[in-house]
Amino acid sequence: MHFYKLVETIKQRREMLKVTQETLSELSGVGLRTLKQFESGKGNPTLLTVQKLAHVLGLEITFKLKTSSEPL
């Protein structure tokens, strides 16, 4: 999943659950400023940050590693 799709998925899930950015920040332990930057497509969150947000929102993150010769 590309970064912007990841951002959009988390933002849409938060909105669907009617969770404010402030509440998600508190529940996940991710700073409000970091969350706002993430949702606006700015910043460079760590995998741990994304994992914390996804966990609170009931999302599961999976990764696929591939060689550089494999197509996107």
VEXKOL-685877 format. One record per atom (N, C-alpha, C): residue in three letters; residue number from 1; x negated, y, z. Coordinates in steps of 0.1 Angstrom, whole numbers, plus 5000, padded with zeros to 4 digits. Atoms other than C-alpha are relative to their C-alpha. Example, Ala and Ser with C-alpha at 12.3 -4.5 7.8 and 13.67 -1.06 7.14 Angstrom:
<nodes>
NODE   type   seq      u      v      w
NODE    ALA     1   4991   4988   5000
NODE    ALA     1   4877   4955   5078
NODE    ALA     1   4991   5012   5000
NODE    SER     2   5009   4989   5000
NODE    SER     2   4863   4989   5071
NODE    SER     2   5008   5011   5008
</nodes>
This chain:
<nodes>
NODE   type   seq      u      v      w
NODE    MET     1   4991   4988   5000
NODE    MET     1   5000   5000   5000
NODE    MET     1   4991   5012   5000
NODE    HIS     2   5008   4987   5000
NODE    HIS     2   4986   5034   4991
NODE    HIS     2   5004   5009   5012
NODE    PHE     3   4998   4991   4988
NODE    PHE     3   4982   5060   5018
NODE    PHE     3   5013   5008   5000
NODE    TYR     4   4988   4992   5000
NODE    TYR     4   5011   5082   5007
NODE    TYR     4   5013   4991   5001
NODE    LYS     5   4988   5009   4998
NODE    LYS     5   5035   5052   5006
NODE    LYS     5   5000   4996   5015
NODE    LEU     6   5001   5003   4986
NODE    LEU     6   5023   5043   5041
NODE    LEU     6   5006   5012   5008
NODE    VAL     7   4995   4988   4993
NODE    VAL     7   5030   5079   5053
NODE    VAL     7   5015   5001   4998
NODE    GLU     8   4985   4999   5003
NODE    GLU     8   5065   5079   5036
NODE    GLU     8   5007   4989   5008
NODE    THR     9   4993   5011   4993
NODE    THR     9   5074   5045   5051
NODE    THR     9   5002   5003   5015
NODE    ILE    10   4999   4997   4986
NODE    ILE    10   5066   5056   5086
NODE    ILE    10   5009   5012   5003
NODE    LYS    11   4991   4988   4998
NODE    LYS    11   5083   5090   5083
NODE    LYS    11   5015   4996   4998
NODE    GLN    12   4987   5004   5002
NODE    GLN    12   5114   5074   5068
NODE    GLN    12   5006   4991   5011
NODE    ARG    13   4996   5008   4989
NODE    ARG    13   5116   5048   5095
NODE    ARG    13   5003   5008   5013
NODE    ARG    14   4998   4991   4988
NODE    ARG    14   5112   5075   5122
NODE    ARG    14   5013   5007   4999
NODE    GLU    15   4988   4993   5003
NODE    GLU    15   5140   5095   5106
NODE    GLU    15   5013   4991   5001
NODE    MET    16   4989   5010   4999
NODE    MET    16   5162   5064   5102
NODE    MET    16   5004   4997   5014
NODE    LEU    17   4998   5003   4986
NODE    LEU    17   5159   5057   5139
NODE    LEU    17   5004   5012   5008
NODE    LYS    18   4997   4987   4993
NODE    LYS    18   5166   5093   5147
NODE    LYS    18   4990   5003   5012
NODE    VAL    19   5011   4998   4990
NODE    VAL    19   5133   5096   5166
NODE    VAL    19   4993   5013   4996
NODE    THR    20   5007   4987   5003
NODE    THR    20   5118   5131   5168
NODE    THR    20   4985   4997   5000
NODE    GLN    21   5015   5001   4999
NODE    GLN    21   5081   5136   5162
NODE    GLN    21   4995   5001   5014
NODE    GLU    22   5004   4998   4986
NODE    GLU    22   5078   5147   5198
NODE    GLU    22   5001   4986   5007
NODE    THR    23   4998   5013   4994
NODE    THR    23   5093   5114   5210
NODE    THR    23   4991   4989   4995
NODE    LEU    24   5009   5010   5005
NODE    LEU    24   5073   5092   5187
NODE    LEU    24   4985   5003   5005
NODE    SER    25   5014   4996   4994
NODE    SER    25   5041   5111   5199
NODE    SER    25   4999   4995   5014
NODE    GLU    26   5000   5004   4986
NODE    GLU    26   5050   5104   5235
NODE    GLU    26   5000   4985   5001
NODE    LEU    27   4999   5015   4999
NODE    LEU    27   5059   5067   5230
NODE    LEU    27   4988   4993   4994
NODE    SER    28   5012   5007   5006
NODE    SER    28   5029   5059   5208
NODE    SER    28   4987   5004   5006
NODE    GLY    29   5013   4995   4995
NODE    GLY    29   5003   5079   5226
NODE    GLY    29   4992   5007   4989
NODE    VAL    30   5007   4993   5011
NODE    VAL    30   4994   5096   5193
NODE    VAL    30   5003   5015   5002
NODE    GLY    31   4997   4985   4998
NODE    GLY    31   4990   5134   5196
NODE    GLY    31   5010   5005   4990
NODE    LEU    32   4990   4994   5009
NODE    LEU    32   5018   5155   5182
NODE    LEU    32   4993   5006   4988
NODE    ARG    33   5007   4993   5011
NODE    ARG    33   4994   5175   5161
NODE    ARG    33   4995   4989   4989
NODE    THR    34   5004   5011   5008
NODE    THR    34   4979   5142   5147
NODE    THR    34   5012   4995   4992
NODE    LEU    35   4988   5005   5007
NODE    LEU    35   5014   5129   5139
NODE    LEU    35   5005   5009   4989
NODE    LYS    36   4996   4990   5010
NODE    LYS    36   5024   5161   5121
NODE    LYS    36   4991   5000   4988
NODE    GLN    37   5009   5000   5012
NODE    GLN    37   4993   5161   5100
NODE    GLN    37   5001   4987   4992
NODE    PHE    38   4998   5013   5007
NODE    PHE    38   4998   5124   5092
NODE    PHE    38   5013   5001   4991
NODE    GLU    39   4988   5000   5008
NODE    GLU    39   5034   5129   5081
NODE    GLU    39   5000   5011   4989
NODE    SER    40   5001   4990   5011
NODE    SER    40   5024   5159   5059
NODE    SER    40   4990   4995   4990
NODE    GLY    41   5010   5006   5009
NODE    GLY    41   4998   5137   5042
NODE    GLY    41   4986   5006   5001
NODE    LYS    42   5013   4994   4997
NODE    LYS    42   4969   5156   5057
NODE    LYS    42   4993   4991   5011
NODE    GLY    43   5007   5008   4990
NODE    GLY    43   4943   5142   5080
NODE    GLY    43   4996   4987   4995
NODE    ASN    44   5005   5013   5003
NODE    ASN    44   4927   5108   5081
NODE    ASN    44   5002   4991   5012
NODE    PRO    45   4998   5008   4987
NODE    PRO    45   4943   5086   5108
NODE    PRO    45   4992   4987   5000
NODE    THR    46   5006   5013   4998
NODE    THR    46   4925   5056   5121
NODE    THR    46   5010   4989   4999
NODE    LEU    47   4990   5011   5000
NODE    LEU    47   4940   5022   5117
NODE    LEU    47   5007   4998   5013
NODE    LEU    48   4994   5001   4987
NODE    LEU    48   4946   5022   5154
NODE    LEU    48   5012   5010   5002
NODE    THR    49   4989   4990   5000
NODE    THR    49   4967   5054   5151
NODE    THR    49   5012   4995   4992
NODE    VAL    50   4990   5005   5008
NODE    VAL    50   4987   5039   5123
NODE    VAL    50   5007   4988   5007
NODE    GLN    51   4994   5011   4993
NODE    GLN    51   4992   5007   5143
NODE    GLN    51   5009   5004   5011
NODE    LYS    52   4992   4995   4989
NODE    LYS    52   5004   5026   5173
NODE    LYS    52   5014   5005   4996
NODE    LEU    53   4988   4994   5005
NODE    LEU    53   5030   5045   5153
NODE    LEU    53   5009   4988   4994
NODE    ALA    54   4992   5011   5006
NODE    ALA    54   5042   5013   5134
NODE    ALA    54   5006   4992   5011
NODE    HIS    55   4995   5009   4989
NODE    HIS    55   5045   4993   5167
NODE    HIS    55   5012   5007   5006
NODE    VAL    56   4989   4993   4994
NODE    VAL    56   5068   5019   5182
NODE    VAL    56   5012   5000   4991
NODE    LEU    57   4989   5000   5009
NODE    LEU    57   5089   5020   5151
NODE    LEU    57   5005   4986   4995
NODE    GLY    58   4996   5014   5004
NODE    GLY    58   5092   4982   5148
NODE    GLY    58   4995   4996   4987
NODE    LEU    59   5005   5003   5013
NODE    LEU    59   5071   4980   5117
NODE    LEU    59   4987   4991   5002
NODE    GLU    60   5012   5008   4999
NODE    GLU    60   5044   4954   5110
NODE    GLU    60   4991   5004   4989
NODE    ILE    61   5010   4997   5010
NODE    ILE    61   5012   4962   5092
NODE    ILE    61   4992   4988   4996
NODE    THR    62   5008   5011   5005
NODE    THR    62   4995   4936   5070
NODE    THR    62   4990   5006   4990
NODE    PHE    63   5010   4995   5009
NODE    PHE    63   4963   4941   5050
NODE    PHE    63   4996   4989   4991
NODE    LYS    64   5005   5009   5010
NODE    LYS    64   4950   4924   5019
NODE    LYS    64   4986   5005   4996
NODE    LEU    65   5013   4997   5004
NODE    LEU    65   4913   4924   5013
NODE    LEU    65   4997   4993   4986
NODE    LYS    66   5003   5005   5014
NODE    LYS    66   4901   4919   4977
NODE    LYS    66   4986   5004   4996
NODE    THR    67   5013   4996   5005
NODE    THR    67   4869   4920   4958
NODE    THR    67   5002   5012   4991
NODE    SER    68   4999   4988   5009
NODE    SER    68   4861   4951   4938
NODE    SER    68   5003   4997   4986
NODE    SER    69   4996   5004   5014
NODE    SER    69   4866   4932   4906
NODE    SER    69   5014   4997   4998
NODE    GLU    70   4986   5003   5001
NODE    GLU    70   4902   4925   4913
NODE    GLU    70   5008   5013   4997
NODE    PRO    71   4993   4988   5003
NODE    PRO    71   4927   4950   4898
NODE    PRO    71   5009   5004   5012
NODE    LEU    72   4991   4995   4989
NODE    LEU    72   4948   4972   4921
NODE    LEU    72   5014   4995   4998
</nodes>
